[in-house]
Amino acid sequence: MRISAGSTLAGLSRRRLLALAGLAVAGAVKRAAAASPAEPEPMPAPRGGIPGRSGIAVAVVLGEHNTLIDVAGPWEVLSSGGYSGGPFDVYSVAASRAPVLCDDGRGAMDPRMGSFPLSGLSVVPDFRFEDAPTPRVVIIGAQTSGEARERKTLEWIRHAAGTADLTASVCTGAYLLAKSGLLDGRPATTNRSAYDDFEKSFPKIRLVRGVRFVESGSVATATGLTAGIDLALHIVERFYGPKVAQDVSDYEEWPGRAWRAG
């Protein structure tokens, strides 16, 4: 069990170019969505990893409503790993490729917002559960979904965890990980505001309070929000060592050192 308490990266010009390319792609996606709101066509089903790439496949699980920092924080860190010799191929996976919202659930809770949350980023998942690449790392952020979609998500998490090196949650994403049964008999943590409810809801799990993340073999859990960044840096360290992780931390200008603890 592991409980948490360099140099500047090269390739900055490349990252800027990628950022500009990302803006162009985002504009194209937006125009396509405006022309046709239908769900995108499914991608071909790869047998393992992402076709044409050799990096460690990381699947970020999305629900109908998601907490943005839980997704964006680890995504940024793990994507940056490739700039220091430690490649990760990060992609999103969901029940369908219809757009989902990163709105912290506000759109689902406030009926005045209807289909247009006051503050929410619309994201098109890269893959469906049926055709997603086989991941070596699974990340589950805080999210809400209807019962049918949640059941489908839990089925995929259990299946993916069977071959993954690490299945991890951020914030109250720990509830999905707990419901999957993967945390039974293990120590785990979640958002501090959910400590009491989590402990009561899942008596088979030993809740650990006051830490940034807890790692127990093939599963890991982080507390709320930005703790996912520390967990992601620890994942870089787990696969590629402390120097690569420190390089990524320096590049991201992340002052936290909790990822190094334990």
Secondary structure by P-SEA (a helix, b strand, c coil): ccccccccccaaaaaaaaaaaaaaaaaaaaaaaaacccccccccccccccccccccbbbbbbcccccccccaaaaaaaaacccccbbbbcccccccccccccccccccccccccccccbbbbbbbcccccccccccbbbbccccccaaaaaaaaaaaaaaacccccccccccaaaaaaaacccccccccccccaaaaaaaacccccccccccccccccbbbbccccaaaaaaaaaaaacccaaaaaaaaaaacccccccccc
